[in-house]
Structures are given as structure tokens and as C-alpha cells.
Amino acid sequence: MSEERAKAADLKLAVVIMAAGKGTRLKSRRPKVLHEIGGKPLLSHVIAAASRIVAPADIFAVVGHQAATVRSAVADTGVHFVEQTEQRGTGHAIQCARPSIAGYENILVLSGDVPLIRPETLQQLWQFHQAQQAAMTILTAAPEDPTGYGRVLRKAPGSPEVEAIIEQKALTPDQQSLREINSGIYAFKTAPLLAHLDRLTANNAHGELYLTDMAGLLGAAGERVVAIEAAETTEVLGANTIAELVALDATLRAATANRLMASGVTIFRPDTCVIDADVEIAPDTVIEPFVQLLGRTRIGSDCRIRSYSVIENCTLGDRILLRQSCILAESTVADGARIGPFAHLRPGSDIGEDAHVGNFVETKKARLGKGAKANHLTYLGDAEVGEGTNIGAGVITCNYDGVHKHKTQIGKGVFVGSDSTLVAPVSIEDGAYIGAGSCITKDVPSGALAVGRARQVTMEGWVAARRARQQPPR
């Protein structure tokens, strides 16, 4: 457990994430928090940040709209879920979570659609909340254009204490210049929060219970309400439209590329590359323009990934050359391998050390041993290829009989001639040779030559005779 988590556990801190909304302005049937940036849902980013502060068992996601779908999407995170069957605002969400949080001394309230919030900022909010001995601490920001956000009015310039949170339409002429906004991210002492929670009213245009109103209720009750400004405005921005969502995605991907380059990775034209947030790359690897690195892809050192390649959820070792326009998914490539151009590694492919998979070669659930080669126009599906084996151009493993998939076993040091078809299930043992153009339907023993093709028939003079027969009568 990290030092931050340990301290939070000692003081019984929980995190509540608001994730029940529809996101109507996105004009999408998908739940708002499941829209993606950086290759994963908005909610997943928020959970990841919160998990650096408290254990997943102390995180409670309040779900409502398409609750089952949201639960399923982040089920592997280990967080708890609170059902808000009827969405009546953020204050009502905390009322629904009351049984879950009652045993905690403090809570952090986060928004499931604010994905760029950093753990360091949450830690700063939490520490400030404790130092100020506040009942409520508001995380704020000061964007260039605060239009549409509620403004935070402090009791005095430079004071941590908050007098009020004022909605845009309620600003007086003298308050129009206020730029500090309410982010919707808070820290609360649980006891005063729950003591005043039922005093929230729905006297507003939407008829909802707003957690924002707790600032006024707690202040009127003599409780301490303070604010702290986030270091970066982008951290507290949400996505209410697709355009805003795409802008957040661009911000996150730029930050990811910068992080990787700071660690020793060369990324040419990073603005053209699509690199997901969870991708890891070792130093001295070069990423060329227009590459996509997706999911939880891991790439070792001294690799070169050439343009237009797409790699998703793969693990690549060191010193790998991935030539142009390759597609790799859920596969493993060992040190020193050479792939492409235009190769397609489908899920379950395992390419061994110093192996070659060349142009227009497709693999699926295939393992190539050390130094094995399949350099041209080949399909290897459900196949095991031994060390040092050479697969000629145009070879096909016929793995599907229309009902079931079958395996092709090819040993070490085998030579498979061009344009051969290997009809699975079949085994070709070590050192065997397959003549070019063969159709192999039976096992081939070690050291044997197998030729499975029809005998050539040559009919001399046939072309001239055919032409004569085709001449029209005079």
C-alpha cells in the first residue's frame, strides 16, 4: 500500500464518484461515463486516479442510467456500486450513498466525466482539507472563459474561506468578472455533511438536489467551507459535447506522448500518432508518424515501429523491427523479430526470437519458434512452427473444416515449399521437406521428403492444333 493510501486508510477516507447521468448533450445512447478518451472510458480514468488515494474497496461509484452496462464496463476495478434509480441530482446521489459512507470520517466526491484529474491534485485537495479542518473543501479552477460555470466567491481576496457559490445566471454586475469556478470535486467531513444533507431543497429550474448547495448550508451552520485551486484548469474539465470529448482526448494523448518522450522514446510527429493512456514503451524505441498503439500494449527497447502500423494489446520485446502497415492484435513478439510490411498478427499469435513474418503474411493462434521464417503471402492459423523452419511463399494451413478448427504441427528445421497447402490436423516432423505445390493430408516423418501433387502431363503441339480447330471455315 502506498504512503498516501495508508494515511487515507488511517483517517477512514472514502471516494464517491458521480456516474449516474445520461449525458443528454452528447446526443448518444451510450452512458456518458462510458464514452472514451485515451482508449478507455471516462469513468475508468477517474477510478484509476482515485485508486492512487484509497483502495478500490473504499471507492463507491453512484450509477443510474444504464446501471448494468456501467457496472459491467468497470467490474474489474474492484470498486463498489451505489444505485441511484431516479436521477434527482448530485445531492440525491449522496443521499443514496449514505449507508455506504456513514462509517467514514471523510469523503472525496469526484465526477465520473472529469477524466484528466490527477492523483497528485486529489492528494493536494485531501491534505488541504485536513490542514484547514474544514467541513467542506471545494476544488476550483480559473479558466480564461468561465462562462456556464458556477463561480466561487471567497470571503476576502487570498482567503481560503468561501462565502458562496454563485450560478452564472445569478451573478450581479459586480460579480461578472469572477473567474474562479466550482469544479464539482469536493472533500467533506462526513458527519456535518450527513447532518445537513436532508436540508437540501429542489427549488431550482431542474427540480434537483444539488451538492453545491451544501456550501451555503454548512456555512450558515457555522461550519468551515474552504477552496483550493487546481494547478491546471484542464484537470477539472468535463465533456458535455462530442467536440469537448475529442478535445479532452487530444489533451490526454499529447500528455501521454510527452511522458513517453521524456522517458527516452522517440516519437516522430506525435500529433499524427494515436497512443492510448496505458501504453508503455521502453527507452530508445522509435515510433514513426501515423502509428496507432492501443490498449495495454507494451513495447521493449531499441524497437522501430514504422508508419501506419496498428498495435493493440500486444507485448513486443527488444530490438524488433515492425515494418510499414502491419496490424497486430493480442499477440506476443519476442526479441529481434522482423515483422512486415503488411503483416497481420491476429489474436493468439506468438512470434519467437529472431523470427521473420514477412509481407502479406497472416497468423492466428500460431507460434513461430526462434529463427523461423514465413516471408511471403502465407496464412498460418492454429499452427506450431519449430525453430529454424522456413515457410515458403503462398503456404496455407487449412485449419477449418467448416465445423471445427484443427492444428498443424511443424517441427524444427523443416522446409515447406511454396504454394503448399497443409490440411490439418497434420504433423510435419523435424527436418522434413515439403515439395513446392504440394497438398499435404498425412503426417510427414522426420527427414522425409513429401510431395503431394498430380503428375505433370505435357502434350506437344496442342496449342497449334487448338488454333487450327478454332479457325472459321472458308
Helices and strands as residue ranges (DSSP letters): H 3-10, E 13-19, G 24-26, G 32-34, E 36-37, E 40-41, H 42-50, G 56-58, E 59-63, H 67-73, G 75-77, E 80-83, H 90-101, E 106-111, H 119-132, E 136-141, E 151-154, E 162-166, G 168-170, G 173-175, E 181-189, H 190-196, G 197-199, G 211-213, H 214-220, E 225-229, G 233-236, H 242-262, E 266-267, G 270-272, E 274-275, E 280-281, E 286-287, E 292-294, E 298-299, E 304-305, E 310-312, E 315-316, E 321-322, E 327-329, E 332-333, E 338-339, E 344-345, E 350-351, E 356-359, E 362-368, E 373-376, E 379-385, E 390-391, E 396-398, E 408-410, E 415-416, E 421-423, E 426-428, E 433-434, E 439-440, E 449-450, H 462-470
